[in-house]
Amino acid sequence: MKAFFITVVFALLVVTACGGREVTRTETDTVTDLSGYWNDTDARIVADSIVDQVLDSRIQGLGERVSGDRSESYPVIVVGGVRNQSIEHINVDVFMSEIERSLLNSGRYQIAAGGRERDEVRGERRDQSIFASPATAAEFGREIGADYVMTGTVNSIEDEADGTRAVFYQVNIELIDVETALKVWMGSTEIKKIIER
């Protein structure tokens, strides 16, 4: 009986402790600025803006079919490093993944795996060369080389006085020609927030 009483008291304490929180589900495109810090809305704004800028660019060859060894294919982009130089922790993968997805789905670009993804694919290829039958193993030396590397930075400036804080974010994205190392395209998106306390 004593064990039953202790169990009931413990269950009541757990229910009471959890009872003060209310969670509401909302659409993922709903603007939610709770703290004033970088959030999903900012990531979405950046992704949409950069994709529009790339797709609207008039750089010769960018987003056009290329001929020769690439068998009339569209340019290949690999996403390189995007450095967060802001004052906040910003997960750049959130908006860079959306940029990759949108460019790929546009039908004007091919996206090559880079970084960790490429390492995983190469590891699988090595494993197949050992463990898979020769008829089904992926071959080495068949990767498609990238035409461009996409890199960038996230920067921010913060100003605060009398309980009001202003934060300015600037996201710069560049496409660099792999063969010539020339920057063939540069885009930028800016966001400014005023946070009242």
Buried (B, 14 or more C-beta within 10 A) or exposed (E): EEEEEEEEEEEEEEEEEEEEEEEEEEEEEEEEEEEBBBBBBBBBBBBBBBBEBBBEBEEEEBBEEBEEEBEEBBBBBBBBEBEBEBBEEBEBEBBBBBBBEBBBEEEBBBBBBBEEEEEEBBEEBEEBEEEEEEEEBBEEEEBEEBBBBBBBBBBBEBEEEEEEBBBBBBBBBBBBBBEEEEEBBEBBBEBEBEBEE
